Amino acid sequence: MTLNLTVEQVLAGFGVLLALVLVWRAGSRQARRAAETARAGARVVSLAGRVLLMAAAFVGVQWVVITQIDNPTLLVVALALPDLIAAYVLTRALTVTEIGTARRRGGGHR
């Protein structure tokens, strides 16, 4: 069995193969971006849950101290300590030390 292909047919075949490879690579990049976005979204939800849990713990301790204990020093500590922790965390979170980590092809470092 012999195939008689013209130059145009061979070039068209290579063009189709090239197009398939390019579409496949673009799809894999898009899937990678979607996975990274999903991971970032999960981190935000996880962080929000931890923040709400800690806030509830702080409010609970403060409520017990305010309603059950008559010591003014303990009252000041119970009200000031969460503020100090929140100030520290917010300062760390809002201080930009690095503008993200850009990925390089081949995993090389600068």
Stockholm file with secondary structure:
# STOCKHOLM 1.0

chainA/1-110         MTLNLTVEQVLAGFGVLLALVLVWRAGSRQARRAAETARAGARVVSLAGRVLLMAAAFVGVQWVVITQIDNPTLLVVALALPDLIAAYVLTRALTVTEIGTARRRGGGHR
#=GR chainA/1-110 SS CCCCCCHHHHHHHHHHHHHHHHHHHHHHHHHHHHHHHHHHHHHHHHHHHHHHHHHHHHHHHHHHHHHHCCCHHHHHHHHHHHHHHHHHHHHHHHCCCCCCCCCCGGGCCC
#=GC SS_cons         CCCCCCHHHHHHHHHHHHHHHHHHHHHHHHHHHHHHHHHHHHHHHHHHHHHHHHHHHHHHHHHHHHHHCCCHHHHHHHHHHHHHHHHHHHHHHHCCCCCCCCCCGGGCCC
//
